[in-house]
Amino acid sequence: MIVNNAKWSKPRQPGGNIKAKQALTLIQYLGMRVFIHQKTGWKSNSGSPIPNDFEQEFVVHKERFTVRQILKIENHPELMSAVQLWQEKHSASKMIFAETNDALNKCLQGLKSREIKKQNNLYQNSAIRHYYDTCPLMDYSAMSKLADNQIRYHDIHPVEAVCKALDLYMPKHKAELIPVIENVYKADKRLKAESKQKILAVGIQLSLF
């Protein structure tokens, strides 16, 4: 009922619905009572507050997590499906998939995927985008969409399409290595575990987690 109201109600100011949805998602993690205690500054009998920085970290993480989910090939397949259509149409080698991915990495970071993993001491089977923050992930997403359009509607070679996408999206971009941070899925597990510990610390039974 509350979720539906937040989803469909008209906000009084811009961004109202987004903030409402973020708050409701936080409630699902912490529980209604803990959420209210956090907002009001309530402390348990032991004097242990629920730190405000947890909410900030939670919101930042959820934004990053959402962008990563959208960008995953199985959920957002435009670029690679376009590459597949081009590969079949032109009877090209299946290496075109790796070449396209390498072009994307080289345009944004100046290195191929294998080189990026080596620079960051990641395993070769690691998915490097699991380790990027929200802004770099959004850059990858925008580049993927633009390259997809170039391939699908202009029949441009996928590698050339990626280069064209860079010119359209960030014409003055200078390739540089993107810093890696905590794996987004490990961070998700950690935040869930921390929220459970906070709930137990104040002795509240959580029914919505």
Phi, psi and omega in degrees: 000308180296318180299316180296319179298318180294327183288320189254346182290153179274124182289150178283338179217158182305136179086001183299315180296319180299314180296323179295317180295320178297318180296318180294324177294320177297321178299321180296330178281316188263334187095149185302313184294318180295321179299315179296318178299321180295317182291326183269352180081017180298143176239149179288174179300333180280355179083009182270112179280162170269112189296139180293333183292342178294317179298318180298314180295322180298312182297315179299317180296316182297324176296313179297316182298318180296315179297320180296320179296320180295322185283340181302138186302321184290338181258340187217071197271014189307305186298308184291330176289325177293320177298320179297317178298318180293319181297318179290319181296322185256008181051042182276162178295150177291351175296345182299332179294312179294321180295322179293316179296319178296322179297320179298314180293320182292322179297318184273327187236350180080006182223155173282166182305314181299321180289323178296317179296320179295318180298328184257010179056042177258152176295150183296335179268008179287147172268105189298332182287349173292344187252007182260152177281179188298312184300311176300323178296322178293325176297316178299320181295314180296317178299319181297317181294316181295317178296321177303315180297320180295320180288312189289320187256344181238003177054040180272144176306134185308318180294317177296324180296322178295317179297320177296321179298321178297317179298324180284319187274314181221075186299336181254015184292135173251120184300132176207153183296131178276128179298142176263148177232190182303136176311129187300326182280328173293320178297321180297315178296319181297315181294323176296317180294319179295322180295323178295319180297321180293322179295316179295326183295328180261005174068036181250132176278128183258122182260346184259355184285000000 
